[in-house]
Amino acid sequence: MRDPRLRHYIYQANGPKTALGCGLLLLFLGVILLSPVIAILIDILGWTLVVLGLIAIAVAAYGWLTTPRRLR
């Protein structure tokens, strides 16, 4: 069993500050999703993943070509 004295800390609400922070976070996320900024962020993320994929392919090909044939 848990100590009943800990219940105060486990279930303690932070009051209106928590609701205000959550509401502001949702507001900013909504504004970002509705603005054209999200298209730029998605493009950047896409190109980053393409570059990382190319780097991973290059590293794998290098490792495959440099290992001795009997270990492949």
PAVO-15293 format. One record per residue (C-alpha): residue in one letter; x, y negated, z negated. Coordinates in steps of 0.2 Angstrom, whole numbers, plus 2048, in hexadecimal, padded with zeros to 3 digits. Layout:
<nodes>
AXYZ;...
</nodes>
This chain:
<nodes>
M800800800;R8057EE803;D8087E37F5;P7F87D87F3;R8037C97F1;L8097CA803;R7F87C9809;H7F97B6807;Y8087B5813;I8017C2820;Y7F07BA822;Q7F47A881F;A7EE79D82D;N7F878E832;G7E8783834;P7E4778843;K7F7776848;T7F678884F;A7E6785859;L7ED77485F;G7FD77C865;C7F478B86E;G7E877F876;L7F677487C;L800783883;L7F078988C;L7EE777893;F800776899;L7FF7878A1;G7EF7838AA;V7F67738B1;I80677B8B7;L7FC7898BF;L7F177C8C8;S7FF7718CE;P80A7748DD;V8197778D1;I8147898CF;A81778C8E1;I8297858DF;L82C7908D0;I82579F8D9;D83079C8E8;I83F79A8DC;L83B7AA8D3;G8397B38E4;W84A7AE8EB;T8527B18DA;L84B7C38DB;V8517C58ED;V8637BF8E9;L8637CB8DA;G85D7D98E4;L86B7D68F1;I8787D58E4;A8727E68DC;I8727EE8EE;A8847E78F1;V88A7ED8E0;A8827FE8E2;A88A8008F4;Y89B7FB8ED;G89A8088DF;W8948158EB;L8A28118F8;T8B08118EB;T8AC8208E1;P8B58308E7;R8AB83B8F2;R8AB84A8E6;L8A283F8D9;R89483A8E4;
</nodes>
